[in-house]
Amino acid sequence: MPEDASAMGARYLESWDRALTSTASAGGGIAHHHGAGRLRRDYLRHDLGENGLALLRKLKQAIDPQGLLNPGNLLPPEAPDEST
């Protein structure tokens, strides 16, 4: 019996997470030639490090202080200790 779409989607995302985590652990980059994108944005920390991510947040804030341009697509959500 074929899997339902929900189970297939969950399996796909689990596989995606394992692949990107393994790539980052081996020192590989996760960004695509067009950038990180929505699917990879949560893994940017692996490529940029904490300082790079903080710099990117500052640049985004300077360019788009109201958060109107592509909200939620460039940066992963802030960790609880990042916003202080």
Distance bins in CASP14 RR format, pairs under 12 A and 6 or more apart:
PFRMAT RR
TARGET T0000
AUTHOR 0000-0000-0000
RMODE 2
METHOD distances of the structure
MODEL  1
1 7 0 0 0 0 0 1 0 0 0 0 0
2 8 0 0 0 0 1 0 0 0 0 0 0
3 9 0 0 0 0 1 0 0 0 0 0 0
3 10 0 0 0 0 1 0 0 0 0 0 0
3 11 1 0 0 1 0 0 0 0 0 0 0
3 12 0 0 0 0 0 1 0 0 0 0 0
4 10 0 0 0 0 1 0 0 0 0 0 0
4 11 0 0 0 0 0 1 0 0 0 0 0
5 11 0 0 0 0 0 1 0 0 0 0 0
5 12 0 0 0 0 0 1 0 0 0 0 0
6 12 0 0 0 0 0 1 0 0 0 0 0
6 13 0 0 0 0 0 1 0 0 0 0 0
7 13 0 0 0 0 0 1 0 0 0 0 0
7 14 0 0 0 0 0 1 0 0 0 0 0
8 14 0 0 0 0 0 1 0 0 0 0 0
8 15 0 0 0 0 0 1 0 0 0 0 0
9 15 0 0 0 0 1 0 0 0 0 0 0
9 16 0 0 0 0 1 0 0 0 0 0 0
9 17 0 0 0 0 0 1 0 0 0 0 0
10 16 0 0 0 0 0 1 0 0 0 0 0
10 17 0 0 0 0 0 1 0 0 0 0 0
11 17 0 0 0 0 0 1 0 0 0 0 0
11 18 0 0 0 0 0 1 0 0 0 0 0
12 18 0 0 0 0 0 1 0 0 0 0 0
12 19 0 0 0 0 0 1 0 0 0 0 0
12 39 0 0 0 0 0 1 0 0 0 0 0
13 19 0 0 0 0 0 1 0 0 0 0 0
13 20 0 0 0 0 0 1 0 0 0 0 0
13 39 0 0 0 0 1 0 0 0 0 0 0
13 42 0 0 0 0 0 1 0 0 0 0 0
14 20 0 0 0 0 0 1 0 0 0 0 0
14 21 0 0 0 0 0 1 0 0 0 0 0
15 21 0 0 0 0 0 1 0 0 0 0 0
15 22 0 0 0 0 0 1 0 0 0 0 0
16 22 0 0 0 0 0 1 0 0 0 0 0
16 23 0 0 0 0 0 1 0 0 0 0 0
16 30 0 0 0 0 0 1 0 0 0 0 0
16 38 0 0 0 0 0 1 0 0 0 0 0
16 39 1 0 0 1 0 0 0 0 0 0 0
16 40 0 0 0 0 1 0 0 0 0 0 0
16 42 0 0 0 0 0 1 0 0 0 0 0
16 43 0 0 0 0 1 0 0 0 0 0 0
17 23 0 0 0 0 0 1 0 0 0 0 0
17 24 0 0 0 0 0 1 0 0 0 0 0
17 30 0 0 0 0 0 1 0 0 0 0 0
17 39 0 0 0 0 0 1 0 0 0 0 0
17 40 0 0 0 0 0 1 0 0 0 0 0
17 42 0 0 0 0 1 0 0 0 0 0 0
17 43 0 0 0 0 1 0 0 0 0 0 0
17 46 0 0 0 0 0 1 0 0 0 0 0
18 24 0 0 0 0 0 1 0 0 0 0 0
18 25 0 0 0 0 0 1 0 0 0 0 0
18 43 0 0 0 0 0 1 0 0 0 0 0
19 25 0 0 0 0 0 1 0 0 0 0 0
19 26 0 0 0 0 0 1 0 0 0 0 0
19 28 0 0 0 0 0 1 0 0 0 0 0
19 29 0 0 0 0 0 1 0 0 0 0 0
19 30 0 0 0 0 1 0 0 0 0 0 0
19 39 0 0 0 0 0 1 0 0 0 0 0
19 40 0 0 0 0 0 1 0 0 0 0 0
19 43 0 0 0 0 0 1 0 0 0 0 0
20 26 0 0 0 0 0 1 0 0 0 0 0
20 27 0 0 0 0 0 1 0 0 0 0 0
20 28 0 0 0 0 1 0 0 0 0 0 0
20 29 0 0 0 0 1 0 0 0 0 0 0
20 30 1 0 1 0 0 0 0 0 0 0 0
20 31 0 0 0 0 0 1 0 0 0 0 0
20 32 0 0 0 0 0 1 0 0 0 0 0
20 36 0 0 0 0 0 1 0 0 0 0 0
20 39 0 0 0 0 1 0 0 0 0 0 0
20 40 1 0 0 1 0 0 0 0 0 0 0
20 41 0 0 0 0 0 1 0 0 0 0 0
20 42 0 0 0 0 1 0 0 0 0 0 0
20 43 1 0 1 0 0 0 0 0 0 0 0
20 44 0 0 0 0 0 1 0 0 0 0 0
20 45 0 0 0 0 0 1 0 0 0 0 0
20 46 1 0 0 1 0 0 0 0 0 0 0
20 47 0 0 0 0 0 1 0 0 0 0 0
21 27 0 0 0 0 0 1 0 0 0 0 0
21 28 0 0 0 0 0 1 0 0 0 0 0
21 29 0 0 0 0 0 1 0 0 0 0 0
21 30 0 0 0 0 1 0 0 0 0 0 0
21 40 0 0 0 0 0 1 0 0 0 0 0
21 42 0 0 0 0 0 1 0 0 0 0 0
21 43 1 0 0 1 0 0 0 0 0 0 0
21 45 0 0 0 0 0 1 0 0 0 0 0
21 46 0 0 0 0 1 0 0 0 0 0 0
22 28 0 0 0 0 1 0 0 0 0 0 0
22 29 0 0 0 0 0 1 0 0 0 0 0
22 30 0 0 0 0 0 1 0 0 0 0 0
22 43 0 0 0 0 0 1 0 0 0 0 0
22 46 0 0 0 0 0 1 0 0 0 0 0
23 29 1 0 0 1 0 0 0 0 0 0 0
23 30 1 0 1 0 0 0 0 0 0 0 0
23 31 0 0 0 0 0 1 0 0 0 0 0
23 40 0 0 0 0 0 1 0 0 0 0 0
23 43 0 0 0 0 1 0 0 0 0 0 0
23 46 0 0 0 0 1 0 0 0 0 0 0
23 47 0 0 0 0 1 0 0 0 0 0 0
24 30 1 0 1 0 0 0 0 0 0 0 0
24 31 0 0 0 0 0 1 0 0 0 0 0
24 36 0 0 0 0 0 1 0 0 0 0 0
24 40 0 0 0 0 0 1 0 0 0 0 0
24 42 0 0 0 0 0 1 0 0 0 0 0
24 43 1 0 0 1 0 0 0 0 0 0 0
24 44 0 0 0 0 0 1 0 0 0 0 0
24 45 0 0 0 0 1 0 0 0 0 0 0
24 46 1 1 0 0 0 0 0 0 0 0 0
24 47 1 0 0 1 0 0 0 0 0 0 0
24 48 0 0 0 0 0 1 0 0 0 0 0
24 49 0 0 0 0 0 1 0 0 0 0 0
25 43 0 0 0 0 0 1 0 0 0 0 0
25 46 0 0 0 0 1 0 0 0 0 0 0
26 46 0 0 0 0 0 1 0 0 0 0 0
27 46 0 0 0 0 1 0 0 0 0 0 0
27 47 0 0 0 0 1 0 0 0 0 0 0
28 43 0 0 0 0 0 1 0 0 0 0 0
28 46 0 0 0 0 1 0 0 0 0 0 0
28 47 0 0 0 0 1 0 0 0 0 0 0
29 35 0 0 0 0 0 1 0 0 0 0 0
29 36 0 0 0 0 1 0 0 0 0 0 0
29 40 0 0 0 0 1 0 0 0 0 0 0
29 43 0 0 0 0 1 0 0 0 0 0 0
29 44 0 0 0 0 0 1 0 0 0 0 0
29 45 0 0 0 0 0 1 0 0 0 0 0
29 46 1 0 0 1 0 0 0 0 0 0 0
29 47 1 0 1 0 0 0 0 0 0 0 0
29 48 0 0 0 0 0 1 0 0 0 0 0
29 49 0 0 0 0 0 1 0 0 0 0 0
30 36 1 0 0 1 0 0 0 0 0 0 0
30 37 0 0 0 0 1 0 0 0 0 0 0
30 39 0 0 0 0 1 0 0 0 0 0 0
30 40 1 0 1 0 0 0 0 0 0 0 0
30 41 0 0 0 0 1 0 0 0 0 0 0
30 42 0 0 0 0 1 0 0 0 0 0 0
30 43 1 0 1 0 0 0 0 0 0 0 0
30 44 1 0 0 1 0 0 0 0 0 0 0
30 45 0 0 0 0 1 0 0 0 0 0 0
30 46 1 0 1 0 0 0 0 0 0 0 0
30 47 1 0 1 0 0 0 0 0 0 0 0
30 48 0 0 0 0 0 1 0 0 0 0 0
30 49 0 0 0 0 0 1 0 0 0 0 0
30 76 0 0 0 0 0 1 0 0 0 0 0
31 37 0 0 0 0 1 0 0 0 0 0 0
31 39 0 0 0 0 0 1 0 0 0 0 0
31 40 1 0 0 1 0 0 0 0 0 0 0
31 41 0 0 0 0 1 0 0 0 0 0 0
31 43 0 0 0 0 1 0 0 0 0 0 0
31 44 1 0 0 1 0 0 0 0 0 0 0
31 45 0 0 0 0 0 1 0 0 0 0 0
31 46 0 0 0 0 1 0 0 0 0 0 0
31 47 1 0 1 0 0 0 0 0 0 0 0
31 48 0 0 0 0 1 0 0 0 0 0 0
31 56 0 0 0 0 0 1 0 0 0 0 0
31 74 0 0 0 0 0 1 0 0 0 0 0
32 38 0 0 0 0 0 1 0 0 0 0 0
32 39 0 0 0 0 1 0 0 0 0 0 0
32 40 1 0 0 1 0 0 0 0 0 0 0
32 41 0 0 0 0 0 1 0 0 0 0 0
32 43 0 0 0 0 0 1 0 0 0 0 0
32 44 0 0 0 0 0 1 0 0 0 0 0
32 47 0 0 0 0 0 1 0 0 0 0 0
33 40 0 0 0 0 0 1 0 0 0 0 0
34 40 0 0 0 0 0 1 0 0 0 0 0
34 73 0 0 0 0 0 1 0 0 0 0 0
35 41 0 0 0 0 1 0 0 0 0 0 0
35 43 0 0 0 0 0 1 0 0 0 0 0
35 44 0 0 0 0 1 0 0 0 0 0 0
35 47 0 0 0 0 1 0 0 0 0 0 0
35 48 0 0 0 0 0 1 0 0 0 0 0
35 56 0 0 0 0 0 1 0 0 0 0 0
35 73 0 0 0 0 0 1 0 0 0 0 0
35 74 0 0 0 0 1 0 0 0 0 0 0
36 42 0 0 0 0 1 0 0 0 0 0 0
36 43 1 0 0 1 0 0 0 0 0 0 0
36 44 1 0 1 0 0 0 0 0 0 0 0
36 45 0 0 0 0 0 1 0 0 0 0 0
36 46 0 0 0 0 0 1 0 0 0 0 0
36 47 1 0 0 1 0 0 0 0 0 0 0
36 48 0 0 0 0 1 0 0 0 0 0 0
36 53 0 0 0 0 0 1 0 0 0 0 0
36 56 0 0 0 0 1 0 0 0 0 0 0
36 70 0 0 0 0 0 1 0 0 0 0 0
36 72 0 0 0 0 0 1 0 0 0 0 0
36 73 0 0 0 0 1 0 0 0 0 0 0
36 74 1 0 0 1 0 0 0 0 0 0 0
36 75 0 0 0 0 1 0 0 0 0 0 0
36 76 0 0 0 0 1 0 0 0 0 0 0
37 43 0 0 0 0 1 0 0 0 0 0 0
37 44 0 0 0 0 1 0 0 0 0 0 0
37 47 0 0 0 0 0 1 0 0 0 0 0
37 70 0 0 0 0 1 0 0 0 0 0 0
37 72 0 0 0 0 0 1 0 0 0 0 0
37 73 1 0 0 1 0 0 0 0 0 0 0
37 74 1 0 0 1 0 0 0 0 0 0 0
37 75 0 0 0 0 0 1 0 0 0 0 0
37 76 0 0 0 0 0 1 0 0 0 0 0
38 44 0 0 0 0 0 1 0 0 0 0 0
38 70 0 0 0 0 1 0 0 0 0 0 0
38 71 0 0 0 0 0 1 0 0 0 0 0
38 72 1 0 0 1 0 0 0 0 0 0 0
38 73 1 0 1 0 0 0 0 0 0 0 0
38 74 0 0 0 0 1 0 0 0 0 0 0
38 75 0 0 0 0 0 1 0 0 0 0 0
38 76 0 0 0 0 0 1 0 0 0 0 0
39 73 0 0 0 0 0 1 0 0 0 0 0
39 76 0 0 0 0 0 1 0 0 0 0 0
40 46 0 0 0 0 1 0 0 0 0 0 0
40 47 0 0 0 0 1 0 0 0 0 0 0
40 48 0 0 0 0 0 1 0 0 0 0 0
40 73 0 0 0 0 0 1 0 0 0 0 0
40 74 0 0 0 0 0 1 0 0 0 0 0
40 75 0 0 0 0 0 1 0 0 0 0 0
40 76 0 0 0 0 1 0 0 0 0 0 0
41 47 0 0 0 0 0 1 0 0 0 0 0
41 48 0 0 0 0 0 1 0 0 0 0 0
41 53 0 0 0 0 0 1 0 0 0 0 0
41 56 0 0 0 0 0 1 0 0 0 0 0
41 60 0 0 0 0 0 1 0 0 0 0 0
41 70 0 0 0 0 0 1 0 0 0 0 0
41 71 0 0 0 0 0 1 0 0 0 0 0
41 72 1 0 0 1 0 0 0 0 0 0 0
41 73 1 0 0 1 0 0 0 0 0 0 0
41 74 1 0 0 1 0 0 0 0 0 0 0
41 75 1 0 0 1 0 0 0 0 0 0 0
41 76 1 0 1 0 0 0 0 0 0 0 0
41 77 0 0 0 0 1 0 0 0 0 0 0
42 53 0 0 0 0 0 1 0 0 0 0 0
42 72 0 0 0 0 0 1 0 0 0 0 0
42 73 0 0 0 0 0 1 0 0 0 0 0
42 74 0 0 0 0 0 1 0 0 0 0 0
42 75 0 0 0 0 1 0 0 0 0 0 0
42 76 1 0 1 0 0 0 0 0 0 0 0
42 77 1 0 0 1 0 0 0 0 0 0 0
42 78 0 0 0 0 0 1 0 0 0 0 0
42 79 0 0 0 0 0 1 0 0 0 0 0
43 49 0 0 0 0 0 1 0 0 0 0 0
43 53 0 0 0 0 0 1 0 0 0 0 0
43 75 0 0 0 0 0 1 0 0 0 0 0
43 76 1 0 0 1 0 0 0 0 0 0 0
44 50 0 0 0 0 0 1 0 0 0 0 0
44 52 0 0 0 0 1 0 0 0 0 0 0
44 53 1 0 0 1 0 0 0 0 0 0 0
44 54 0 0 0 0 0 1 0 0 0 0 0
44 55 0 0 0 0 0 1 0 0 0 0 0
44 56 1 0 0 1 0 0 0 0 0 0 0
44 57 0 0 0 0 0 1 0 0 0 0 0
44 60 0 0 0 0 0 1 0 0 0 0 0
44 72 0 0 0 0 0 1 0 0 0 0 0
44 73 0 0 0 0 0 1 0 0 0 0 0
44 74 0 0 0 0 1 0 0 0 0 0 0
44 75 1 0 0 1 0 0 0 0 0 0 0
44 76 1 0 1 0 0 0 0 0 0 0 0
44 77 0 0 0 0 0 1 0 0 0 0 0
45 51 0 0 0 0 0 1 0 0 0 0 0
45 52 0 0 0 0 1 0 0 0 0 0 0
45 53 1 0 1 0 0 0 0 0 0 0 0
45 54 0 0 0 0 0 1 0 0 0 0 0
45 56 0 0 0 0 0 1 0 0 0 0 0
45 57 0 0 0 0 0 1 0 0 0 0 0
45 75 0 0 0 0 0 1 0 0 0 0 0
45 76 1 0 0 1 0 0 0 0 0 0 0
45 77 0 0 0 0 0 1 0 0 0 0 0
45 78 0 0 0 0 0 1 0 0 0 0 0
45 79 0 0 0 0 1 0 0 0 0 0 0
45 82 0 0 0 0 0 1 0 0 0 0 0
46 52 0 0 0 0 0 1 0 0 0 0 0
46 53 0 0 0 0 1 0 0 0 0 0 0
46 76 0 0 0 0 0 1 0 0 0 0 0
47 53 0 0 0 0 1 0 0 0 0 0 0
47 56 0 0 0 0 0 1 0 0 0 0 0
47 76 0 0 0 0 0 1 0 0 0 0 0
48 54 0 0 0 0 1 0 0 0 0 0 0
48 55 1 0 0 1 0 0 0 0 0 0 0
48 56 1 0 0 1 0 0 0 0 0 0 0
48 57 0 0 0 0 0 1 0 0 0 0 0
48 59 0 0 0 0 0 1 0 0 0 0 0
48 74 0 0 0 0 0 1 0 0 0 0 0
48 75 0 0 0 0 0 1 0 0 0 0 0
48 76 0 0 0 0 0 1 0 0 0 0 0
49 55 0 0 0 0 1 0 0 0 0 0 0
49 56 0 0 0 0 1 0 0 0 0 0 0
49 57 0 0 0 0 0 1 0 0 0 0 0
49 76 0 0 0 0 0 1 0 0 0 0 0
49 82 0 0 0 0 0 1 0 0 0 0 0
50 56 0 0 0 0 0 1 0 0 0 0 0
50 57 0 0 0 0 0 1 0 0 0 0 0
50 76 0 0 0 0 0 1 0 0 0 0 0
50 78 0 0 0 0 0 1 0 0 0 0 0
50 79 0 0 0 0 1 0 0 0 0 0 0
50 81 0 0 0 0 0 1 0 0 0 0 0
50 82 0 0 0 0 1 0 0 0 0 0 0
51 57 0 0 0 0 0 1 0 0 0 0 0
51 58 0 0 0 0 0 1 0 0 0 0 0
51 82 0 0 0 0 0 1 0 0 0 0 0
52 58 0 0 0 0 1 0 0 0 0 0 0
52 59 0 0 0 0 1 0 0 0 0 0 0
52 60 0 0 0 0 0 1 0 0 0 0 0
52 75 0 0 0 0 0 1 0 0 0 0 0
52 82 0 0 0 0 0 1 0 0 0 0 0
53 59 0 0 0 0 0 1 0 0 0 0 0
53 60 0 0 0 0 0 1 0 0 0 0 0
53 74 0 0 0 0 0 1 0 0 0 0 0
53 75 1 0 0 1 0 0 0 0 0 0 0
53 76 1 0 0 1 0 0 0 0 0 0 0
53 77 0 0 0 0 0 1 0 0 0 0 0
53 78 0 0 0 0 1 0 0 0 0 0 0
53 79 0 0 0 0 1 0 0 0 0 0 0
53 82 0 0 0 0 1 0 0 0 0 0 0
54 60 0 0 0 0 0 1 0 0 0 0 0
54 61 0 0 0 0 0 1 0 0 0 0 0
54 75 0 0 0 0 0 1 0 0 0 0 0
54 78 0 0 0 0 1 0 0 0 0 0 0
54 79 0 0 0 0 0 1 0 0 0 0 0
54 81 0 0 0 0 0 1 0 0 0 0 0
54 82 1 0 0 1 0 0 0 0 0 0 0
54 83 0 0 0 0 0 1 0 0 0 0 0
55 61 0 0 0 0 0 1 0 0 0 0 0
55 62 0 0 0 0 0 1 0 0 0 0 0
55 75 0 0 0 0 0 1 0 0 0 0 0
56 62 0 0 0 0 0 1 0 0 0 0 0
56 63 0 0 0 0 0 1 0 0 0 0 0
56 64 0 0 0 0 0 1 0 0 0 0 0
56 74 1 0 0 1 0 0 0 0 0 0 0
56 75 1 0 0 1 0 0 0 0 0 0 0
56 76 0 0 0 0 0 1 0 0 0 0 0
56 78 0 0 0 0 0 1 0 0 0 0 0
56 82 0 0 0 0 0 1 0 0 0 0 0
57 63 0 0 0 0 0 1 0 0 0 0 0
57 64 0 0 0 0 0 1 0 0 0 0 0
57 65 0 0 0 0 0 1 0 0 0 0 0
57 67 0 0 0 0 0 1 0 0 0 0 0
57 72 0 0 0 0 0 1 0 0 0 0 0
57 74 0 0 0 0 1 0 0 0 0 0 0
57 75 1 0 0 1 0 0 0 0 0 0 0
57 76 0 0 0 0 1 0 0 0 0 0 0
57 77 0 0 0 0 0 1 0 0 0 0 0
57 78 1 0 0 1 0 0 0 0 0 0 0
57 79 0 0 0 0 0 1 0 0 0 0 0
57 82 1 0 0 1 0 0 0 0 0 0 0
57 83 0 0 0 0 1 0 0 0 0 0 0
58 64 0 0 0 0 0 1 0 0 0 0 0
58 65 0 0 0 0 0 1 0 0 0 0 0
58 75 0 0 0 0 0 1 0 0 0 0 0
58 82 0 0 0 0 0 1 0 0 0 0 0
59 65 0 0 0 0 0 1 0 0 0 0 0
59 69 0 0 0 0 0 1 0 0 0 0 0
59 74 0 0 0 0 1 0 0 0 0 0 0
59 75 0 0 0 0 0 1 0 0 0 0 0
60 66 0 0 0 0 0 1 0 0 0 0 0
60 67 1 0 0 1 0 0 0 0 0 0 0
60 68 0 0 0 0 0 1 0 0 0 0 0
60 69 0 0 0 0 1 0 0 0 0 0 0
60 70 0 0 0 0 1 0 0 0 0 0 0
60 71 0 0 0 0 0 1 0 0 0 0 0
60 72 0 0 0 0 1 0 0 0 0 0 0
60 73 0 0 0 0 0 1 0 0 0 0 0
60 74 1 0 0 1 0 0 0 0 0 0 0
60 75 1 0 0 1 0 0 0 0 0 0 0
60 76 0 0 0 0 0 1 0 0 0 0 0
60 78 0 0 0 0 0 1 0 0 0 0 0
61 67 0 0 0 0 1 0 0 0 0 0 0
61 69 0 0 0 0 0 1 0 0 0 0 0
61 74 0 0 0 0 0 1 0 0 0 0 0
61 75 0 0 0 0 0 1 0 0 0 0 0
61 78 0 0 0 0 0 1 0 0 0 0 0
61 83 0 0 0 0 0 1 0 0 0 0 0
63 69 1 0 0 1 0 0 0 0 0 0 0
63 70 0 0 0 0 0 1 0 0 0 0 0
63 74 0 0 0 0 0 1 0 0 0 0 0
64 70 0 0 0 0 1 0 0 0 0 0 0
64 71 0 0 0 0 1 0 0 0 0 0 0
64 72 0 0 0 0 0 1 0 0 0 0 0
64 73 0 0 0 0 0 1 0 0 0 0 0
64 74 0 0 0 0 1 0 0 0 0 0 0
64 75 0 0 0 0 0 1 0 0 0 0 0
67 73 0 0 0 0 0 1 0 0 0 0 0
67 74 0 0 0 0 0 1 0 0 0 0 0
67 75 0 0 0 0 0 1 0 0 0 0 0
69 75 0 0 0 0 0 1 0 0 0 0 0
71 77 0 0 0 0 0 1 0 0 0 0 0
72 78 0 0 0 0 0 1 0 0 0 0 0
75 82 0 0 0 0 0 1 0 0 0 0 0
76 82 0 0 0 0 1 0 0 0 0 0 0
77 83 0 0 0 0 1 0 0 0 0 0 0
78 84 0 0 0 0 1 0 0 0 0 0 0
END
